[in-house]
Amino acid sequence: MDGGNGDAGGIDASTLPGRRTGLLSRRSFLAGSAVGLGAFGLAGCATPDGMSLAEAQKLYGPVPEEKFPIPAVDVTKVDRKYYRRTVRYETEEAPGTIIVDPGNYYVYRVEEDGQATRYGANVGRDGFRWSGDAYVGRKSEWATWTPPKEMIQRQPEAAKYARGMPGGLDNPLGARTLHLYQNGVYTLYTIYATSDPESIGSGVTSGCVGLLSQDMIDLYDRTPVKTKVVVLPA
């Protein structure tokens, strides 16, 4: 499962470093340095959700032991409501199920006793959203990204990656990828890791769902193949 090929119709060539979407500037995937000194003066202040900036800096700190060391997230560029937390979440879905709520830019992992782990996400932009039930058909770490032919037609600059872009910090799929399937067929949609903190809470992809790398690693480690995924209507 590790290092698998990550053909993904939901990832845009515009997410590569230096490209721009119509919605926001796409910073380099190397973005995510430590917070400025001014933020440390606020480190003891609790957020409305109960997490201090100091706690967020720790939660989203660097991950140096990775194959490609992951830098810290600049948490000041993420709306505090999108920090990972445990919340009450009533659902009939079984624990372990992943529920994507694109309308509110959240991904939930259902836990026991009416709770869920909630992650902030980026989602598909207008015209590229989808909904329905799927499942995790395979998992990959530092996947190769191969744009499908439809994307190359739409974005010719992606043609140079037609044979695949190796895994790494610049790769749109990032450190971890959950590949979504329906009825044994790969949908080309994924839940993937992003290093762009400003994308969280935005519709910027062609249907894929991105979590901050540290959140995606947490979700990936707790998600086996065959896990049910429910994508709600936006």
VEXFI-807884 format. One record per residue (C-alpha): residue number from 1; residue in one letter; x, y, z. Coordinates in nm, 4 decimals. Each point is the difference from the previous one (the first is absolute). Example, Ala and Ser with C-alpha at 12.3 -4.5 7.8 and 13.67 -1.06 7.14 Angstrom:
1, A, 1.2300, -0.4500, 0.7800
2, S, 0.1370, 0.3440, -0.0660
END
This chain:
1, M, 0.0000, 0.0000, 0.0000
2, D, 0.2937, 0.2340, 0.0648
3, G, 0.1231, 0.2261, -0.2788
4, G, -0.2886, -0.0959, -0.2261
5, N, -0.0910, 0.1751, -0.3202
6, G, -0.2402, 0.2836, 0.0711
7, D, -0.1846, 0.0839, -0.3193
8, A, -0.2433, 0.2560, 0.1318
9, G, -0.2586, 0.1854, -0.1994
10, G, -0.0724, 0.2101, 0.3043
11, I, 0.3434, 0.1638, 0.0202
12, D, 0.0769, 0.2959, -0.2234
13, A, 0.3274, 0.0828, -0.1683
14, S, -0.0683, 0.3449, 0.1439
15, T, 0.0886, -0.1367, 0.3440
16, L, 0.3624, -0.0370, -0.1061
17, P, 0.2426, 0.2599, 0.1375
18, G, -0.0187, 0.3332, -0.1756
19, R, -0.3400, -0.0607, -0.1610
20, R, -0.3100, 0.2059, 0.0833
21, T, -0.3661, -0.0949, 0.0130
22, G, -0.2859, 0.2423, -0.0586
23, L, -0.0754, -0.0003, 0.3703
24, L, 0.3310, 0.0552, 0.1754
25, S, 0.3763, 0.0041, -0.0426
26, R, 0.1473, -0.3472, 0.0324
27, R, 0.3085, 0.0265, 0.2176
28, S, 0.2894, -0.2372, -0.0401
29, F, -0.0612, -0.3387, 0.1587
30, L, 0.3069, 0.0806, 0.2065
31, A, -0.2060, 0.2642, 0.1802
32, G, -0.0775, -0.0654, 0.3616
33, S, 0.2881, 0.1525, 0.1953
34, A, -0.0189, 0.0779, 0.3706
35, V, -0.2248, 0.2838, 0.1109
36, G, 0.1391, 0.3514, 0.0310
37, L, 0.1176, 0.1362, 0.3325
38, G, -0.3108, 0.2125, 0.0357
39, A, -0.2175, -0.3087, 0.0156
40, F, 0.1921, -0.1358, 0.2966
41, G, -0.1295, 0.2873, 0.2090
42, L, -0.3475, -0.1461, -0.0501
43, A, 0.1031, -0.3594, 0.0637
44, G, -0.1811, -0.0171, 0.3321
45, C, -0.3289, 0.1285, -0.1379
46, A, -0.2614, -0.2707, -0.0497
47, T, -0.1864, -0.0191, -0.3279
48, P, -0.3820, -0.0017, -0.0072
49, D, 0.0252, -0.3790, -0.0358
50, G, 0.2176, -0.0273, 0.3072
51, M, 0.3413, -0.0510, -0.1659
52, S, 0.2780, 0.2508, 0.0608
53, L, 0.2409, 0.1024, -0.2722
54, A, 0.2742, -0.1737, 0.1946
55, E, -0.1999, -0.3239, -0.0113
56, A, -0.0665, 0.0450, -0.3709
57, Q, 0.3693, 0.0623, -0.0666
58, K, 0.0818, -0.3248, 0.1774
59, L, -0.2731, -0.1964, -0.1784
60, Y, 0.1089, 0.1313, -0.3392
61, G, 0.3736, 0.0019, 0.0669
62, P, 0.2673, -0.1402, -0.2319
63, V, 0.0182, -0.3705, -0.0802
64, P, 0.3737, -0.0500, -0.0589
65, E, -0.0052, -0.3808, -0.0016
66, E, -0.1920, -0.0191, -0.3288
67, K, 0.1653, -0.1105, -0.3264
68, F, -0.0343, 0.3644, -0.1016
69, P, 0.0061, 0.1984, 0.3276
70, I, -0.3204, 0.1963, 0.0405
71, P, 0.0317, 0.3590, 0.1261
72, A, -0.2195, 0.1514, 0.2686
73, V, -0.3294, 0.1538, -0.1062
74, D, -0.0308, 0.3755, 0.0406
75, V, -0.3140, -0.0348, 0.2098
76, T, -0.0700, 0.3724, -0.0214
77, K, -0.1002, -0.0617, -0.3633
78, V, -0.2701, -0.2502, 0.0991
79, D, -0.3340, 0.1116, 0.1407
80, R, -0.0058, -0.1341, 0.3560
81, K, -0.3285, -0.1777, -0.0539
82, Y, 0.1825, -0.2367, -0.2357
83, Y, 0.2502, -0.1247, 0.2580
84, R, -0.0389, -0.3711, 0.0701
85, R, -0.2205, -0.0764, 0.2971
86, T, -0.2429, -0.2536, 0.1451
87, V, -0.3649, 0.1055, -0.0283
88, R, -0.3471, -0.1351, 0.0632
89, Y, -0.1305, -0.1482, -0.3226
90, E, -0.3228, -0.1958, -0.0209
91, T, -0.0123, -0.2477, -0.2867
92, E, -0.1186, -0.3507, -0.0734
93, E, 0.3280, -0.0786, -0.1745
94, A, 0.2316, -0.2468, 0.1734
95, P, 0.3123, 0.1134, 0.1849
96, G, 0.2904, 0.0326, -0.2391
97, T, -0.2173, 0.1317, -0.2840
98, I, 0.1284, 0.3141, -0.1705
99, I, -0.2577, 0.2697, -0.0733
100, V, 0.0900, 0.2925, -0.2257
101, D, -0.2053, 0.3167, 0.0475
102, P, 0.1108, 0.2214, -0.2915
103, G, -0.2548, 0.2702, 0.0761
104, N, 0.1737, 0.0720, 0.3293
105, Y, 0.3543, -0.1055, -0.0997
106, Y, 0.0253, -0.2808, 0.2534
107, V, 0.0931, -0.3668, -0.0021
108, Y, -0.1216, -0.2144, 0.2892
109, R, 0.1261, -0.3356, 0.1218
110, V, -0.2855, -0.1544, 0.1971
111, E, 0.1037, -0.1112, 0.3497
112, E, -0.1835, -0.1850, 0.2774
113, D, -0.2679, 0.1518, 0.2243
114, G, -0.1352, 0.2629, -0.2377
115, Q, 0.3305, 0.1717, -0.0614
116, A, 0.2251, 0.0618, -0.2990
117, T, 0.3433, 0.1321, -0.0794
118, R, -0.0502, 0.3079, -0.2165
119, Y, 0.2572, 0.1315, -0.2466
120, G, -0.0062, 0.3197, -0.2047
121, A, 0.0162, -0.0618, -0.3752
122, N, 0.0155, 0.1469, -0.3455
123, V, -0.2542, -0.1347, -0.2476
124, G, -0.1058, 0.0120, -0.3638
125, R, -0.0728, 0.3350, -0.1566
126, D, -0.3316, 0.0786, -0.1689
127, G, -0.0724, -0.2392, -0.2838
128, F, 0.2343, -0.2700, 0.1314
129, R, -0.1755, -0.1144, 0.3158
130, W, -0.1491, -0.3446, 0.0375
131, S, -0.1857, -0.1908, 0.2703
132, G, -0.0891, -0.3569, 0.0825
133, D, 0.1377, -0.3093, 0.1711
134, A, 0.3436, -0.1411, -0.0727
135, Y, 0.2693, -0.1948, 0.1819
136, V, 0.3754, 0.0100, 0.0393
137, G, 0.1201, -0.2364, -0.2714
138, R, 0.3688, 0.0546, 0.0644
139, K, 0.2407, 0.2169, 0.1943
140, S, 0.3332, 0.1505, -0.0976
141, E, 0.2846, 0.1896, 0.1591
142, W, 0.1745, 0.2670, -0.2076
143, A, -0.1930, -0.1167, -0.3051
144, T, 0.0961, 0.0691, -0.3598
145, W, -0.2438, 0.2489, -0.1506
146, T, -0.1130, -0.0636, -0.3578
147, P, -0.2516, 0.2477, -0.1460
148, P, -0.2752, -0.1701, -0.2020
149, K, -0.0420, 0.0892, -0.3662
150, E, -0.3072, 0.2128, 0.0755
151, M, 0.2093, 0.2236, 0.2246
152, I, 0.2765, 0.0270, -0.2588
153, Q, -0.2585, 0.1124, -0.2556
154, R, -0.1310, 0.2550, 0.2495
155, Q, 0.3427, 0.1077, 0.1233
156, P, 0.2687, -0.0673, -0.2638
157, E, 0.2769, 0.0974, 0.2436
158, A, -0.0658, -0.3316, 0.1769
159, A, 0.1174, -0.1934, -0.3073
160, K, 0.3587, -0.0057, 0.1246
161, Y, -0.1177, -0.2299, 0.2802
162, A, -0.1847, -0.2409, -0.2305
163, R, 0.2422, -0.2752, 0.1018
164, G, -0.0313, 0.0863, 0.3648
165, M, 0.1402, 0.2451, 0.2520
166, P, 0.2035, -0.1743, 0.2727
167, G, -0.1007, 0.0366, 0.3616
168, G, 0.1356, 0.2933, 0.1970
169, L, -0.0889, 0.3286, 0.1639
170, D, -0.0823, 0.1564, -0.3379
171, N, -0.2295, -0.2872, -0.1018
172, P, -0.3698, 0.1005, 0.0194
173, L, -0.0932, -0.3245, 0.1789
174, G, 0.2441, 0.0644, 0.2820
175, A, 0.1020, -0.2411, 0.2717
176, R, -0.3078, -0.2242, 0.0135
177, T, -0.2901, -0.0865, -0.2298
178, L, -0.3231, -0.1930, 0.0424
179, H, -0.1253, -0.1092, -0.3428
180, L, -0.3794, -0.0187, -0.0246
181, Y, -0.1766, -0.2831, -0.1825
182, Q, -0.3578, -0.0860, -0.0907
183, N, -0.1038, -0.3529, -0.1038
184, G, 0.3588, -0.1072, -0.0506
185, V, 0.0848, 0.2952, -0.2256
186, Y, 0.2378, 0.2828, 0.0897
187, T, -0.1949, 0.3267, -0.0078
188, L, 0.3161, 0.2125, -0.0576
189, Y, -0.0940, 0.1884, 0.3171
190, T, 0.2156, -0.0007, 0.3099
191, I, 0.0395, 0.1321, 0.3495
192, Y, 0.3546, 0.1324, -0.0032
193, A, 0.2547, 0.2030, 0.1974
194, T, 0.0517, 0.3676, -0.0743
195, S, 0.2823, 0.2268, 0.1162
196, D, -0.1962, 0.3137, -0.0881
197, P, -0.1624, 0.1255, 0.3223
198, E, -0.1864, 0.2778, -0.1799
199, S, -0.1912, -0.2543, -0.2094
200, I, -0.1794, -0.1396, 0.3065
201, G, -0.3579, 0.1246, 0.0027
202, S, -0.0008, 0.0605, -0.3772
203, G, -0.1304, -0.1619, -0.3173
204, V, 0.3158, -0.0307, -0.2113
205, T, 0.0224, -0.3542, -0.1413
206, S, -0.1680, -0.2012, -0.2744
207, G, -0.1915, -0.2018, 0.2561
208, C, 0.2691, -0.1451, 0.2251
209, V, 0.0115, 0.0790, 0.3705
210, G, 0.3169, 0.1255, 0.1683
211, L, 0.1028, 0.0015, 0.3658
212, L, 0.3085, 0.1569, 0.1507
213, S, 0.2843, -0.2519, -0.0128
214, Q, 0.0020, -0.0536, 0.3768
215, D, -0.3762, -0.0608, -0.0010
216, M, 0.0205, -0.2291, -0.3003
217, I, 0.2680, -0.2139, 0.1633
218, D, -0.2228, -0.0328, 0.3072
219, L, -0.3020, -0.1027, -0.2100
220, Y, 0.2037, -0.2297, -0.2242
221, D, 0.1486, -0.1919, 0.2927
222, R, -0.3488, -0.0712, 0.1372
223, T, -0.1667, -0.0896, -0.3299
224, P, 0.0254, -0.3537, -0.1397
225, V, -0.0742, -0.0952, -0.3590
226, K, -0.3757, -0.0598, -0.0544
227, T, -0.0986, 0.2803, 0.2390
228, K, -0.3300, 0.1558, -0.1030
229, V, 0.0085, 0.3619, -0.1155
230, V, -0.3144, 0.2131, -0.0216
231, V, 0.0236, 0.3257, -0.1973
232, L, -0.2935, 0.2268, 0.0864
233, P, -0.1543, 0.2435, -0.2502
234, A, 0.1523, 0.3465, 0.0193
END
